[in-house]
Amino acid sequence: MIQDEFLQMSGIQHFAFCDRQWGLIHIDGIWIDNDLTASGNIVHKNVDRGYTESRKNLKTFRSVRVASHELQLSGVCDLVEVFESKEGTVTVMPVEYKRGIPKENDCDRLQLCAQAMALEEMLDISISHGSIFYYTIRRRESVPITDRLRNNTRDTSQKMHELFLKGRVPAPVYGPHCLSCSLYERCLPKTISANQTVETYFKTKMKLIK
């Protein structure tokens, strides 16, 4: 598979949060902004400028494009920090910016892990940690890039590709997370049954109206 056919790396966060949301965005091409997505865009404004900073032994690269052939994902790292110790040892760490607060599930961590795995492939290095900066609390969460997280990232990426190749958007499963989703009105999680699509739902409704 050539790089132009890779799936979006940011999609792994969507998929882990809600596979139906991912399908609506990445298969059906539906995207609607709400207050949360708009504030997220503001959070990324500074890191999307794509410039480099140097401070003593630390270099910071912004908006770094990455790709992983193993995961068949490509995307952009918000920040990549490169630290060189006095002994000459170089440590590379991806940093992802998110609005809100740390989540109980691994959806943000999977995206960060995918970035780390892509950097490892591209630079032929090993990365032990990444970091997620949460804008609401103005604090970083240090994330160990463990074997468990790597395996979960591989499994999630594989599921994404399987669904994408089938062109199938997963059925809705209503939950508390639905209330914060900008696609709520297009997803209709309380209305559409597990064996329906949005298209078939509206076609059925139109027949009833006629």
C-alpha positions in Angstrom: 0.0 0.0 0.0 1.4 3.4 -1.0 1.4 6.2 1.5 -1.4 8.2 -0.2 -3.7 5.2 0.6 -2.8 5.2 4.3 -5.6 6.0 6.7 -5.5 9.2 8.8 -3.5 8.7 12.0 -5.8 11.0 14.0 -8.6 8.6 13.1 -7.4 6.1 15.6 -8.5 8.5 18.4 -11.9 8.8 16.8 -12.2 5.0 16.4 -11.2 4.3 20.0 -13.7 7.0 21.2 -16.5 5.7 19.0 -16.1 3.5 16.0 -19.3 4.8 14.5 -18.0 8.4 14.8 -14.9 7.3 13.0 -16.9 5.7 10.2 -19.1 8.7 9.7 -16.1 10.9 9.4 -13.6 8.7 7.5 -15.9 6.5 5.4 -19.0 8.7 4.9 -17.0 12.0 4.9 -19.3 13.7 7.4 -17.9 16.4 9.7 -19.7 19.0 11.7 -18.1 21.5 14.1 -19.5 22.2 17.6 -18.2 24.2 20.6 -15.8 21.4 21.5 -14.3 20.9 18.1 -14.0 24.7 17.7 -12.1 25.0 21.0 -9.9 22.1 20.0 -9.0 24.0 16.8 -8.0 26.9 18.9 -5.8 24.7 21.1 -3.9 23.5 18.0 -3.5 26.9 16.5 0.0 27.6 18.0 1.4 24.1 17.3 0.2 24.0 13.7 2.6 26.8 12.6 5.3 24.3 11.8 8.4 26.0 13.2 11.4 24.8 15.2 12.8 26.1 18.5 16.1 25.4 20.2 16.8 25.7 23.9 20.1 24.5 25.2 20.0 20.7 24.6 16.3 20.6 23.5 15.0 21.1 20.0 11.2 21.3 19.4 9.8 20.6 16.0 6.1 21.5 15.3 3.6 20.0 12.9 5.9 17.1 11.9 4.5 14.8 9.2 4.9 11.1 10.0 3.8 7.7 8.5 4.0 4.1 9.6 4.1 1.3 7.1 3.4 -1.2 9.8 0.2 0.5 10.9 -0.6 2.0 7.4 -1.4 5.3 9.0 -0.1 8.8 8.3 -0.6 12.1 10.0 1.0 15.0 11.8 2.7 15.1 15.3 1.8 18.4 17.0 5.2 18.5 18.6 8.4 16.4 18.5 10.9 17.1 21.2 14.5 16.0 20.6 16.8 16.1 23.7 20.5 15.5 23.6 22.2 14.8 26.8 25.8 15.9 27.8 26.9 12.3 27.0 25.5 12.6 23.5 22.5 10.4 24.0 19.5 11.6 21.9 15.9 11.1 23.2 12.9 11.7 20.9 9.4 12.2 22.3 6.1 13.1 20.5 3.8 15.5 22.2 0.1 15.6 21.4 -2.1 18.6 22.3 -5.7 18.0 23.4 -8.4 20.1 24.9 -10.2 18.9 28.0 -8.7 16.5 30.6 -7.1 13.1 30.7 -9.5 10.3 29.8 -10.1 7.0 31.5 -9.8 5.1 28.2 -6.8 5.0 25.9 -8.2 6.8 22.9 -5.7 9.8 23.2 -2.9 7.4 24.1 -3.4 5.2 21.0 -3.0 8.3 18.8 0.2 9.2 20.6 1.5 5.6 20.4 0.9 5.6 16.7 2.9 8.7 16.3 5.7 7.2 18.4 5.7 4.0 16.3 5.8 6.1 13.1 8.8 8.1 14.3 10.6 4.9 15.3 10.2 3.5 11.8 11.3 6.7 10.1 14.3 7.5 12.3 15.3 3.9 13.2 15.2 4.6 16.9 13.3 3.4 20.0 10.9 5.7 21.9 10.0 4.8 25.5 7.6 7.7 26.3 5.4 10.3 24.8 3.4 13.1 26.3 -0.2 14.6 26.0 -0.8 18.2 26.9 -4.3 18.9 28.1 -5.3 22.5 27.6 -8.0 22.6 30.3 -5.7 21.7 33.1 -2.6 23.2 31.5 -0.6 20.0 32.3 1.1 17.2 30.5 0.4 13.5 31.0 3.5 11.3 30.5 2.6 8.2 28.6 4.9 5.1 28.6 4.9 3.5 25.1 4.4 0.0 26.5 4.0 -3.3 24.7 0.4 -3.4 25.7 -0.3 0.0 24.2 1.6 -0.9 21.1 -0.4 -4.1 20.6 -3.7 -2.2 21.2 -2.6 0.4 18.6 -1.9 -2.4 16.1 -5.2 -4.1 16.8 -7.2 -0.9 16.5 -5.4 0.1 13.2 -6.2 -3.3 11.8 -9.9 -3.0 12.7 -10.0 0.5 11.0 -8.6 -0.9 7.8 -11.0 -3.9 7.8 -14.0 -1.6 8.1 -12.6 0.9 5.6 -12.1 -1.7 3.0 -15.7 -2.9 3.4 -16.9 0.6 3.4 -19.1 -0.2 6.4 -20.0 2.3 9.1 -20.5 0.6 12.4 -24.0 0.6 14.0 -24.8 3.2 16.7 -24.5 2.3 20.4 -26.0 5.1 22.5 -24.0 6.2 25.6 -22.9 9.2 27.6 -20.2 10.0 25.1 -22.9 10.7 22.5 -23.9 14.0 24.1 -20.6 15.6 23.4 -20.3 14.4 19.8 -20.8 17.0 17.0 -22.3 14.3 14.8 -25.1 13.4 17.1 -27.8 14.7 14.8 -26.3 12.8 11.8 -25.7 9.6 13.8 -29.1 9.4 15.4 -27.9 6.9 18.1 -31.3 6.7 19.8 -33.3 6.3 16.5 -31.4 4.0 14.2 -31.4 0.3 14.9 -28.3 -1.9 14.7 -29.1 -3.2 11.2 -29.9 0.2 9.7 -27.9 3.0 8.2 -28.7 6.7 8.2 -29.6 6.4 4.5 -32.0 3.5 4.9 -33.6 5.2 7.9 -34.4 8.4 6.0 -35.6 6.4 2.9 -38.0 4.6 5.2 -39.3 7.8 6.7 -39.8 9.4 3.3 -41.9 6.4 2.2 -44.1 6.7 5.3 -44.6 10.5 4.6 -45.7 9.7 1.0 
